[in-house]
Amino acid sequence: MATAQYTPLVYNGDSVEEAASTLRPSLLSKRRVLLLLPFVAIFASLITIGFNSLTMPDPLSNRPYVTETPNTPLVFGQVANCVLFIAFMKSGILHLGAYPNDTRWLPFPHDPIDALNHPLRSENIDYDTPPDEDAFAQASPQYMKMLASGNTEMLWVYNKTILIIVENTNSCLRRLDWNLQEQHSYTSHGGHKFGYCTVPKYNFTMVNWFLYGMVDSEDFGWFRNTEERPITFEKRFDEVMIPLMRQEKLRNPDLIIETSLFWDDNFFDIRSKHMNSSHSGSSPLTYSEINWHRSRVHALIAKTRQLYGVKVPIMFRTRHLRKDNRWNRVLRIFQLDQSVRAIAEELGIKLFDWGGNLEGQTDMFYDDDQHFKNGPATWLAGDMMLFYLKRAVTAGCWQCHQWRD
């Protein structure tokens, strides 16, 4: 192949245009093509990305979830892009402002108090002044308020979906949608079934699948026989939830939050009566009962991963305690929660400790028992879900091991 001959492009007093004109046209054309190729490739990639973003994935497909960066070193105590994702993993205090959307979880600061050289005295206690700016600086951003106002800083939620698989509906259907007011649309297929709320501005969706607990047979006519069947989560997922996801053209989840505690407590109570057991439904749960529940929770997690793959971040929502311990109801929920926490640690599933942050806030129940009313508790739930969604979709953050979650 003949070597191309050209005059070197060296500035020697002539204009750059004159020097360039000495290049052979054929070689110049080839070099132009070579220079343009990277831009053509980038343009083609952008077109492909745009087209794919408009394509609705099948709810059963295991699409690649980019929730972590390969080969990102995990350094205990510090991962650069996770610094802002620690607020709800730290011990703190619930701040209640004048309005529900003022609710914040305020983590206690890192800096130790120099009590010897700069002691605080009781006369320094102020009952009327709100926490200072340093206290709020440690808190999570007010994602719910930003979402409700259409803030452009929330563009990261665009086309994102949170799937909430729980034994009650207050996570989405009847609670969070109230907080978003006119900024959302809401669709229900039944309170004890399926529903979702969407913020159209961002095409952001929260989906709620209702569980009847970990019940393992469709033949238990003695268990809540007025409730719509099927009642086992396996059949509900396959026969109800997935078909409705497809019918409503909902996307695969970017974050999944699961829990099953209160309905299982109820199941144990009803079952002991049906079996005429001397073990009262108001007694502490036995090791055998807990062991069965553990097996079913393992099956729930396995079924969820079978549907959506192993890369979708899963969280388990921990307990919140009932208002009183009549018939050992607080104790039984505590026992189930301890078991679930052990499973989460075993499987590397993070905890959504909403109930822990609301410990003792029993005046927020609307039924004087266990269900939180609209207000600070539900606003906190929304902020926490968006906080963890942000962590789930930020590369390198979900696998960070610097926290005890």
Phi, psi and chi 1 to 4 in degrees:
 res  aa     phi    psi   chi1   chi2   chi3   chi4
   1 MET       -  130.3  178.8  179.8  -64.0      -
   2 ALA   -68.1  137.8      -      -      -      -
   3 THR   -77.1  131.2  -56.8      -      -      -
   4 ALA   -66.0  133.8      -      -      -      -
   5 GLN  -102.9  131.3  -60.1  -64.3  -40.9      -
   6 TYR  -152.9  160.1   62.2   93.2      -      -
   7 THR   -87.7  125.2  -57.8      -      -      -
   8 PRO   -54.0  139.8  -23.3   34.3      -      -
   9 LEU   -84.5   84.2 -175.2   57.8      -      -
  10 VAL  -119.3  132.0  178.0      -      -      -
  11 TYR   -74.3  117.5 -176.7   74.7      -      -
  12 ASN  -128.3   28.9   57.8    2.2      -      -
  13 GLY   107.9  -25.5      -      -      -      -
  14 ASP   -77.8  167.1  -61.1  -32.9      -      -
  15 SER   -70.4  156.6   68.1      -      -      -
  16 VAL   -60.0  -37.5  174.4      -      -      -
  17 GLU   -63.2  -39.7  -70.3   79.6    2.8      -
  18 GLU   -68.0  -40.0  -70.1  173.3  -22.4      -
  19 ALA   -64.9  -40.3      -      -      -      -
  20 ALA   -65.5  -30.1      -      -      -      -
  21 SER   -68.0  -13.3   67.4      -      -      -
  22 THR   -80.0  -12.6   62.7      -      -      -
  23 LEU   -68.3  143.7  -67.9  172.8      -      -
  24 ARG   -66.3  135.0  -69.3 -177.8  179.6  -88.0
  25 PRO   -57.2  -39.2  -24.0   33.5      -      -
  26 SER   -65.1  -44.6   59.5      -      -      -
  27 LEU   -65.8  -39.8  180.0   61.1      -      -
  28 LEU   -60.6  -40.4 -172.8   58.0      -      -
  29 SER   -64.7  -42.2  -61.6      -      -      -
  30 LYS   -63.3  -41.4  -69.8  178.8 -179.1  178.2
  31 ARG   -66.9  -35.6  -65.1 -175.6   68.8 -178.6
  32 ARG   -62.0  -43.3  -77.0  174.9  176.4  168.4
  33 VAL   -61.7  -44.9  169.9      -      -      -
  34 LEU   -62.9  -38.2  -69.3  174.2      -      -
  35 LEU   -67.6  -32.1  -71.6  171.2      -      -
  36 LEU   -80.1  -22.5  -74.3  172.9      -      -
  37 LEU   -56.4  -45.7  -79.4  176.6      -      -
  38 PRO   -59.8  -37.7  -21.9   33.2      -      -
  39 PHE   -68.7  -36.9  -63.7   99.4      -      -
  40 VAL   -63.3  -41.9  172.2      -      -      -
  41 ALA   -63.9  -42.4      -      -      -      -
  42 ILE   -63.3  -43.6  -66.8  171.5      -      -
  43 PHE   -61.4  -42.1 -177.2   71.6      -      -
  44 ALA   -64.4  -38.7      -      -      -      -
  45 SER   -64.3  -40.7  -60.9      -      -      -
  46 LEU   -62.8  -40.2  -69.6  173.3      -      -
  47 ILE   -62.8  -42.4  -67.9  176.0      -      -
  48 THR   -64.0  -44.3  -58.4      -      -      -
  49 ILE   -62.1  -42.8  -67.8  170.4      -      -
  50 GLY   -62.4  -41.2      -      -      -      -
  51 PHE   -66.7  -42.7  176.8   79.5      -      -
  52 ASN   -65.6  -33.5  -71.3  -18.9      -      -
  53 SER   -67.5  -20.3   67.0      -      -      -
  54 LEU   -92.1   -6.7  -63.6  174.8      -      -
  55 THR   -86.7  127.4  -56.1      -      -      -
  56 MET   -83.6  117.1 -171.2   67.5   63.3      -
  57 PRO   -72.4  151.4   27.4  -33.3      -      -
  58 ASP   -69.9  135.1 -173.4  -80.4      -      -
  59 PRO   -59.6  -19.0  -25.1   34.3      -      -
  60 LEU   -95.5   -8.0  -76.5  175.6      -      -
  61 SER   -73.8  145.8   67.6      -      -      -
  62 ASN   -96.0   74.7  -66.7  -28.8      -      -
  63 ARG   -67.1  153.7   67.7  171.7  179.9  176.6
  64 PRO   -71.1  119.7   25.0  -32.5      -      -
  65 TYR   -97.6  117.4  -71.6   85.2      -      -
  66 VAL   -87.1   82.5 -174.7      -      -      -
  67 THR  -112.7   -0.8   58.0      -      -      -
  68 GLU  -151.8  156.3   57.7 -174.1   51.8      -
  69 THR  -101.6  120.5  -57.3      -      -      -
  70 PRO   -56.9  143.4  -21.4   32.2      -      -
  71 ASN    65.6   14.7  -57.1  -40.6      -      -
  72 THR   -74.8  118.9  -61.0      -      -      -
  73 PRO   -66.5  136.2   24.9  -32.4      -      -
  74 LEU   -97.2  107.3  -64.9  179.9      -      -
  75 VAL  -102.1  120.3 -179.1      -      -      -
  76 PHE   -61.5  125.1 -176.3   81.9      -      -
  77 GLY    98.4  -15.4      -      -      -      -
  78 GLN  -161.5  121.5 -177.9  177.6    4.4      -
  79 VAL  -129.8  123.6  173.5      -      -      -
  80 ALA   -51.3  -49.8      -      -      -      -
  81 ASN   -88.6   14.3   56.3   -8.9      -      -
  82 CYS  -112.0    3.6  -65.9      -      -      -
  83 VAL   -57.1  -36.7  172.6      -      -      -
  84 LEU   -86.1    7.8  -61.4  178.4      -      -
  85 PHE  -115.4   45.7  -62.7   91.5      -      -
  86 ILE  -119.7   -7.5   62.3  175.1      -      -
  87 ALA   -55.1  -49.2      -      -      -      -
  88 PHE   -87.3   -2.2  -69.7  110.1      -      -
  89 MET   -89.3   -9.1  -83.6   72.3   75.2      -
  90 LYS  -102.0  151.4  -64.4 -176.8   61.7 -179.5
  91 SER   -65.3  146.1  -62.3      -      -      -
  92 GLY  -167.7 -155.0      -      -      -      -
  93 ILE  -138.6  142.8 -174.2  171.2      -      -
  94 LEU   -81.7  120.4 -172.2   66.9      -      -
  95 HIS   -96.4  122.6  169.3   71.7      -      -
  96 LEU  -108.9  115.8  -58.5  174.9      -      -
  97 GLY   -92.0 -161.7      -      -      -      -
  98 ALA   -70.7  -27.8      -      -      -      -
  99 TYR  -128.7  157.0  -57.1   98.4      -      -
 100 PRO   -54.3  -37.4  -27.8   35.6      -      -
 101 ASN   -77.1    4.4   61.3    8.6      -      -
 102 ASP   -90.8   -3.6  -67.0  -34.0      -      -
 103 THR   -64.3  129.3  -54.8      -      -      -
 104 ARG  -139.7  147.2  -51.0  -72.3  -64.5  -82.8
 105 TRP   -95.2  115.9  179.6 -106.2      -      -
 106 LEU  -103.2  103.8  -57.8 -177.4      -      -
 107 PRO   -66.2  146.9  -14.0   28.0      -      -
 108 PHE   -72.5  145.3  -64.3  126.2      -      -
 109 PRO   -69.1  160.3   24.5  -33.9      -      -
 110 HIS   -71.0  -39.1  -69.6  -71.6      -      -
 111 ASP   -67.1  127.3  -59.8  -29.6      -      -
 112 PRO   -69.8  147.8   25.0  -32.9      -      -
 113 ILE   -78.6  129.1  -64.2  175.5      -      -
 114 ASP   -83.0   78.4 -172.8   -0.1      -      -
 115 ALA   -71.7  -21.9      -      -      -      -
 116 LEU   -78.7  -45.3  -68.3  177.5      -      -
 117 ASN   -91.5  -28.4  -61.3  -43.4      -      -
 118 HIS  -133.8   67.0  -57.7  -77.1      -      -
 119 PRO   -70.9  144.0   28.1  -34.8      -      -
 120 LEU   -91.3  140.0  -67.0  176.3      -      -
 121 ARG  -113.2  160.5  -56.4 -173.7   61.1   82.1
 122 SER   -60.5  -28.3   58.7      -      -      -
 123 GLU   -69.5  -12.1   53.9  -98.4   30.7      -
 124 ASN   -81.2   -9.8  -60.7  127.6      -      -
 125 ILE   -67.1  130.5  -63.2  175.5      -      -
 126 ASP  -122.9  122.1 -172.6  -17.3      -      -
 127 TYR   -88.2  -13.2  -63.4  104.0      -      -
 128 ASP  -111.0  -25.5  -58.1  -45.7      -      -
 129 THR   -84.4  130.6  -55.8      -      -      -
 130 PRO   -68.3  166.5   24.1  -32.8      -      -
 131 PRO   -55.4  152.5  -24.3   33.9      -      -
 132 ASP   -78.1  174.9   58.0   27.2      -      -
 133 GLU   -62.5  -32.2  -67.8 -177.1    3.0      -
 134 ASP   -62.4  -35.9  -70.5  -18.9      -      -
 135 ALA   -66.7  -43.2      -      -      -      -
 136 PHE   -71.5  -25.1  -73.3  104.9      -      -
 137 ALA   -65.4  -23.6      -      -      -      -
 138 GLN   -82.9  -13.3  -57.5  -72.8  -34.4      -
 139 ALA   -82.6  163.4      -      -      -      -
 140 SER   -67.4  150.6  166.2      -      -      -
 141 PRO   -57.0  153.8  -24.7   33.8      -      -
 142 GLN   -83.1   74.6  -66.9  178.4  -75.0      -
 143 TYR   -63.1  -39.1  -71.3  127.2      -      -
 144 MET   -64.1  -42.9  -80.9  -68.8  -71.9      -
 145 LYS   -63.6  -40.5 -175.8  178.3  -73.9 -171.4
 146 MET   -67.0  -38.7  -65.6  160.5   66.2      -
 147 LEU   -66.7  -43.4 -170.2   70.3      -      -
 148 ALA   -66.6  -28.5      -      -      -      -
 149 SER   -91.2   -4.2   65.7      -      -      -
 150 GLY    75.3   27.9      -      -      -      -
 151 ASN   -61.1  135.5 -166.4  -55.8      -      -
 152 THR   -67.4  -18.4   55.6      -      -      -
 153 GLU   -69.4   -9.2  -67.5 -175.8   32.4      -
 154 MET   -96.2   15.4  -66.9  -61.7  -67.7      -
 155 LEU   -62.4  -18.1  -69.3  176.7      -      -
 156 TRP   -67.6  -16.3   59.0  -92.0      -      -
 157 VAL   -85.2   -1.5  -55.1      -      -      -
 158 TYR   -58.7  128.9 -172.6   74.6      -      -
 159 ASN    64.8   20.8  -84.1  -10.6      -      -
 160 LYS   -99.1  154.0  -61.1  -61.6 -173.9  -67.0
 161 THR  -137.1  134.4  -61.9      -      -      -
 162 ILE  -109.2  128.5  -61.3  175.9      -      -
 163 LEU  -105.3  123.2  174.7   58.0      -      -
 164 ILE  -113.0  108.3  -51.3  155.0      -      -
 165 ILE  -105.7   98.6  -54.5  175.1      -      -
 166 VAL  -139.9  171.1  -64.8      -      -      -
 167 GLU   -97.1   10.7   54.9 -172.2   -9.1      -
 168 ASN  -146.6  169.6   53.6   47.0      -      -
 169 THR  -104.7    3.9   57.7      -      -      -
 170 ASN   -77.8   -1.9   65.1   11.4      -      -
 171 SER   -76.0  -27.7  -65.5      -      -      -
 172 CYS  -143.7  -57.0  176.1      -      -      -
 173 LEU   -57.4  -48.6  -67.9  179.8      -      -
 174 ARG  -114.4    5.7  -62.1  177.7 -179.5  174.8
 175 ARG  -126.1  -66.3  -61.0  -67.4  174.3  -96.5
 176 LEU   -65.4  -31.8  -73.0 -179.1      -      -
 177 ASP   -64.3  -30.6   58.2  -68.8      -      -
 178 TRP   -64.0  -39.4  171.5   82.7      -      -
 179 ASN   -64.6  -33.7  -67.1  -36.5      -      -
 180 LEU   -81.5  -14.3  -66.9  171.5      -      -
 181 GLN    52.6 -129.0  -60.3  173.6    1.9      -
 182 GLU   -78.0   -1.1   71.3  -83.5    2.1      -
 183 GLN   -84.2    3.0  -59.4  -63.2  -28.6      -
 184 HIS  -133.9  165.4   81.4  -70.1      -      -
 185 SER  -118.6  150.2   62.7      -      -      -
 186 TYR  -135.1  132.1  156.9   62.5      -      -
 187 THR  -131.7  132.8  -57.9      -      -      -
 188 SER  -128.2  139.3  173.2      -      -      -
 189 HIS  -110.1   24.5  -71.9  -91.2      -      -
 190 GLY   123.6  135.5      -      -      -      -
 191 GLY   -58.2  -38.7      -      -      -      -
 192 HIS  -102.1   45.3  -78.8 -172.8      -      -
 193 LYS  -146.6  -83.1 -169.1  173.4 -177.5  179.6
 194 PHE  -157.3  139.7  178.3   99.2      -      -
 195 GLY  -164.8  167.0      -      -      -      -
 196 TYR  -155.8  153.7   64.8   95.7      -      -
 197 CYS  -127.0  140.6   36.6      -      -      -
 198 THR  -127.6  139.7  -61.6      -      -      -
 199 VAL  -101.9   99.8 -177.9      -      -      -
 200 PRO   -57.5  -33.3  -23.6   34.2      -      -
 201 LYS   -57.0  -34.7  179.2 -179.4  177.4   67.6
 202 TYR  -111.3   -2.1  -55.8  102.7      -      -
 203 ASN    53.5   38.4 -158.9   26.4      -      -
 204 PHE   -97.5  135.5  166.3   67.3      -      -
 205 THR  -133.5  139.1  -54.7      -      -      -
 206 MET  -115.8  123.1  -67.9  178.5  -72.3      -
 207 VAL  -110.9  138.5 -174.9      -      -      -
 208 ASN  -119.7  116.7 -172.7 -173.5      -      -
 209 TRP  -102.0  125.4  -65.1    2.6      -      -
 210 PHE   -89.4  135.0 -178.8   84.3      -      -
 211 LEU  -110.3  145.7  -70.6 -179.4      -      -
 212 TYR   -96.4   33.5  -69.1  116.6      -      -
 213 GLY    82.0 -160.5      -      -      -      -
 214 MET   -97.1   17.8  -63.1  -69.4   95.3      -
 215 VAL   -48.5  139.0   56.2      -      -      -
 216 ASP  -116.8   13.9   58.5   -1.2      -      -
 217 SER  -147.8  141.8  174.4      -      -      -
 218 GLU   -82.8   -5.1  -63.5  -65.7  -29.1      -
 219 ASP   -92.2    2.6  -63.3  -30.9      -      -
 220 PHE   -84.3   76.0  -66.6  160.6      -      -
 221 GLY   -64.4  -20.0      -      -      -      -
 222 TRP   -78.6   -9.9   44.4  -94.6      -      -
 223 PHE  -101.6  109.2  178.1   65.3      -      -
 224 ARG    46.1   59.6  -54.5  -61.5  -71.9  -99.4
 225 ASN   -71.7   -6.5   55.2   17.9      -      -
 226 THR   -86.9   -9.5   59.8      -      -      -
 227 GLU   -82.3  147.1  -62.3  -72.8  -10.3      -
 228 GLU   -65.9  135.3 -178.4  179.7   -7.0      -
 229 ARG   -90.9  157.1  -93.3   43.1 -178.8  172.9
 230 PRO   -77.0  161.2   28.5  -34.9      -      -
 231 ILE  -114.9  -19.8   55.5  173.5      -      -
 232 THR   -76.3  144.3   59.5      -      -      -
 233 PHE   -66.1  -30.6   66.7   76.4      -      -
 234 GLU   -59.9  -49.8  -68.6   92.2  -17.0      -
 235 LYS   -73.2  -33.4  -67.5 -177.8   75.1   67.8
 236 ARG   -64.7  -42.1  -72.0  179.2   69.8   77.3
 237 PHE   -61.9  -50.4  -73.5    6.0      -      -
 238 ASP   -73.7  -38.2  -67.6  -18.5      -      -
 239 GLU   -99.2  -18.8  -61.5  177.1   13.0      -
 240 VAL  -119.5  -58.1  179.7      -      -      -
 241 MET   -70.0  -51.4  -53.2  -52.9  177.4      -
 242 ILE   -63.5  -44.8  -67.2  -59.5      -      -
 243 PRO   -58.2  -38.3  -28.6   37.3      -      -
 244 LEU   -70.6  -34.9  -75.5  172.5      -      -
 245 MET   -59.9  -43.1  -69.5  -73.5  -77.1      -
 246 ARG   -69.4  -42.4  -72.5  178.0  170.9  145.7
 247 GLN   -59.5  -41.2  175.2 -177.2  -42.1      -
 248 GLU   -87.0   -0.4  -63.3  -69.5  -17.0      -
 249 LYS    56.2   46.5  -64.6 -178.6  171.5   59.4
 250 LEU   -90.7  146.9  -62.4  173.8      -      -
 251 ARG   -77.7  163.2  -63.7  176.8  -55.7  -84.0
 252 ASN   -62.6  150.4  -75.3   -7.9      -      -
 253 PRO   -75.2  150.2   27.1  -34.7      -      -
 254 ASP   -98.5  -16.0  -60.3  -80.7      -      -
 255 LEU  -152.4  137.6  172.8   66.0      -      -
 256 ILE  -121.2  130.9  -60.9  172.2      -      -
 257 ILE  -120.7  123.4  -58.2  172.0      -      -
 258 GLU  -123.4  158.0  -59.9 -177.1  -54.5      -
 259 THR  -165.8  154.4 -167.5      -      -      -
 260 SER  -160.9  101.8 -174.3      -      -      -
 261 LEU  -137.4  -58.7  -59.4  170.9      -      -
 262 PHE   -67.8  -42.6  -72.0   89.5      -      -
 263 TRP   -69.0  -27.0  -85.6   72.3      -      -
 264 ASP   -72.2  -37.4  -61.8  -50.1      -      -
 265 ASP   -58.4  -43.9  177.7   27.9      -      -
 266 ASN   -64.9  -39.1 -177.1 -111.9      -      -
 267 PHE   -61.1  -44.9  173.0   77.8      -      -
 268 PHE   -62.1  -39.4  -72.7  131.0      -      -
 269 ASP   -62.9  -51.1 -179.5   23.8      -      -
 270 ILE   -65.7  -39.4  -65.4  175.3      -      -
 271 ARG   -64.5  -42.7 -176.4 -177.1 -175.4  -82.1
 272 SER   -62.2  -36.4   65.4      -      -      -
 273 LYS   -70.2  -41.4  -66.3  173.5 -178.4  175.5
 274 HIS   -63.4  -36.1  174.8   73.9      -      -
 275 MET   -85.6    2.4  -58.1  -63.1  -68.5      -
 276 ASN    51.7   41.8  -65.9  -43.8      -      -
 277 SER   -79.8  146.0  171.1      -      -      -
 278 SER   -73.2  -13.8   58.2      -      -      -
 279 HIS   -79.1  106.8  174.5   70.2      -      -
 280 SER   -69.3  149.0  167.7      -      -      -
 281 GLY   -67.6   -9.6      -      -      -      -
 282 SER  -102.0    6.0   61.1      -      -      -
 283 SER   -83.7  159.2  -57.0      -      -      -
 284 PRO   -57.6  148.2  -24.3   33.6      -      -
 285 LEU   -67.6  147.5  -63.9  174.6      -      -
 286 THR   -85.9  165.5   66.1      -      -      -
 287 TYR   -62.4  -35.2 -170.5   88.0      -      -
 288 SER   -65.3  -42.1  179.0      -      -      -
 289 GLU   -62.6  -45.4  -73.4  173.9  -48.2      -
 290 ILE   -62.6  -40.3  -64.9  -70.9      -      -
 291 ASN   -62.5  -40.6 -154.6   35.9      -      -
 292 TRP   -63.6  -44.0  169.5   83.3      -      -
 293 HIS   -61.4  -40.5 -175.0  -98.6      -      -
 294 ARG   -60.4  -41.3  -71.5  172.7   56.6   79.7
 295 SER   -62.3  -41.9  173.4      -      -      -
 296 ARG   -70.0  -37.3  -67.8  -63.8  -71.7  158.0
 297 VAL   -64.7  -41.1  170.4      -      -      -
 298 HIS   -57.3  -42.3  -87.8  -78.8      -      -
 299 ALA   -66.2  -37.6      -      -      -      -
 300 LEU   -61.3  -45.5  171.1   65.9      -      -
 301 ILE   -65.7  -41.7  -65.0  167.4      -      -
 302 ALA   -63.4  -40.3      -      -      -      -
 303 LYS   -65.4  -41.7  178.9   65.9  174.5  178.3
 304 THR   -62.0  -43.5  -53.3      -      -      -
 305 ARG   -69.5  -31.7  -75.1  179.1  166.4  163.7
 306 GLN   -62.9  -37.7 -179.0 -173.0   56.9      -
 307 LEU   -73.4  -43.1  -70.4  175.4      -      -
 308 TYR  -121.0    5.4  -70.1  115.3      -      -
 309 GLY    88.3  167.6      -      -      -      -
 310 VAL   -87.1  -10.9  -62.0      -      -      -
 311 LYS   -89.8  -10.4  -70.4 -172.1  176.6 -178.5
 312 VAL   -75.5  123.3 -174.1      -      -      -
 313 PRO   -61.7  131.4  -24.0   34.9      -      -
 314 ILE  -116.1  138.5  -65.9  178.4      -      -
 315 MET  -123.8  153.4  -57.1 -169.8   74.4      -
 316 PHE  -114.0  123.9 -141.3   92.3      -      -
 317 ARG   -77.4  123.0 -159.4 -173.1   80.3 -170.5
 318 THR   -77.4  173.7   57.8      -      -      -
 319 ARG   -72.4  156.8   55.7   90.5 -175.1  104.0
 320 HIS  -119.8  145.8   62.1  -87.8      -      -
 321 LEU   -85.8  144.0  -61.6  179.7      -      -
 322 ARG   -65.8  170.6  -73.7 -175.2  161.3  113.1
 323 LYS   -69.1  -34.5 -171.0  166.0 -174.3  177.3
 324 ASP  -143.1  170.1   63.2   63.1      -      -
 325 ASN  -103.3   27.3 -165.0   33.0      -      -
 326 ARG   -55.8  138.4  -71.1  174.8  -62.9  168.1
 327 TRP    54.7   30.5  -51.0  -60.5      -      -
 328 ASN    59.8   28.8  -77.6  -50.3      -      -
 329 ARG   -70.0  -33.3  -64.1 -172.0  -50.3  163.9
 330 VAL   -69.5  -44.5  170.8      -      -      -
 331 LEU   -60.8  -43.4  172.5   59.2      -      -
 332 ARG   -65.4  -40.7  -71.2  158.3   67.3   95.1
 333 ILE   -65.4  -39.2  -66.5  -61.4      -      -
 334 PHE   -60.5  -41.7  173.1   80.3      -      -
 335 GLN   -63.3  -46.0  -70.4  177.9  -62.2      -
 336 LEU   -63.4  -39.8  -69.1  170.0      -      -
 337 ASP   -65.7  -39.5 -177.8   69.2      -      -
 338 GLN   -60.4  -40.3  -73.8  -69.7  -64.8      -
 339 SER   -63.8  -46.2  169.9      -      -      -
 340 VAL   -63.5  -38.7  165.4      -      -      -
 341 ARG   -62.0  -38.2  -72.3  172.4 -176.2  -94.5
 342 ALA   -66.0  -40.0      -      -      -      -
 343 ILE   -64.3  -42.6  -66.2  171.4      -      -
 344 ALA   -60.2  -42.9      -      -      -      -
 345 GLU   -65.3  -39.6 -177.2  176.4    3.3      -
 346 GLU   -64.0  -40.2  173.7 -171.8  -16.4      -
 347 LEU   -98.5    1.0  -61.1 -178.7      -      -
 348 GLY    72.3   30.9      -      -      -      -
 349 ILE   -96.4  133.2  -68.0  174.5      -      -
 350 LYS   -81.1  157.1  -61.5 -175.2 -175.8  -59.6
 351 LEU  -101.5  133.2  -61.2  177.0      -      -
 352 PHE   -98.4   91.8 -171.8   87.0      -      -
 353 ASP   -92.8   50.6 -161.4   19.1      -      -
 354 TRP   -60.0  -46.4  175.7   57.5      -      -
 355 GLY   -61.9  -37.2      -      -      -      -
 356 GLY   -63.8  -37.5      -      -      -      -
 357 ASN   -72.9  -15.2  -67.2  -14.2      -      -
 358 LEU  -106.6   13.5  -68.8  168.9      -      -
 359 GLU   -53.4  127.4 -161.7   93.9  -36.6      -
 360 GLY    85.9   -6.0      -      -      -      -
 361 GLN   -85.1   53.3  -58.8  -73.4  -11.4      -
 362 THR   -71.1  -18.0   53.7      -      -      -
 363 ASP   -69.5  -11.2  -72.0  -16.7      -      -
 364 MET   -85.0   -4.3  -64.9 -176.3 -177.7      -
 365 PHE   -75.8  136.5  -65.3  146.7      -      -
 366 TYR   -88.3  -15.9   69.5   75.2      -      -
 367 ASP  -111.6   12.4   59.1   -4.9      -      -
 368 ASP    59.6   26.9 -155.0   34.9      -      -
 369 ASP  -141.3  -70.6  179.3   22.5      -      -
 370 GLN  -149.1  -15.1   59.2  167.6  -57.5      -
 371 HIS   -95.3  124.4  -66.5   98.4      -      -
 372 PHE   -77.4  140.1  -72.3  102.8      -      -
 373 LYS   -86.4  168.3   58.2 -171.2  174.0 -176.3
 374 ASN   -57.0  137.3  -64.2  -27.7      -      -
 375 GLY   146.3 -146.3      -      -      -      -
 376 PRO   -55.8  -40.5  -27.5   35.6      -      -
 377 ALA   -63.6  -42.2      -      -      -      -
 378 THR   -75.1  -32.1   55.4      -      -      -
 379 TRP   -64.9  -41.0 -162.8  -89.8      -      -
 380 LEU   -61.7  -40.8  177.7   68.4      -      -
 381 ALA   -59.4  -43.1      -      -      -      -
 382 GLY   -64.2  -44.8      -      -      -      -
 383 ASP   -61.3  -39.6  -94.1  -14.6      -      -
 384 MET   -67.9  -41.5  -71.0 -175.5   68.7      -
 385 MET   -63.4  -42.4  -79.3 -165.4  -79.4      -
 386 LEU   -68.8  -35.3  -69.9  168.1      -      -
 387 PHE   -58.6  -48.8  167.8   88.3      -      -
 388 TYR   -74.3  -30.2  -77.2  109.7      -      -
 389 LEU   -63.1  -42.8  176.3   63.2      -      -
 390 LYS   -58.2  -42.3  175.3   72.0  169.7  177.2
 391 ARG   -66.9  -37.0 -173.2  174.7  171.8 -172.8
 392 ALA   -67.5  -34.0      -      -      -      -
 393 VAL   -98.5    2.7  -59.0      -      -      -
 394 THR   -96.1  118.9  -60.4      -      -      -
 395 ALA   -56.0  129.8      -      -      -      -
 396 GLY    90.4   -8.1      -      -      -      -
 397 CYS   -88.0  -37.9  -92.1      -      -      -
 398 TRP   -64.5  -33.1 -163.1 -104.1      -      -
 399 GLN   -91.1    6.2   79.6  -85.3   34.7      -
 400 CYS   -64.0  131.4  178.4      -      -      -
 401 HIS  -103.9   18.8  -69.6  179.2      -      -
 402 GLN   -82.3   -4.3   64.2  173.8  -49.8      -
 403 TRP  -121.2  163.3  -52.4  -65.3      -      -
 404 ARG   -95.1   43.3   52.3 -179.5  173.9   80.0
 405 ASP  -110.6      -   63.5  -21.0      -      -
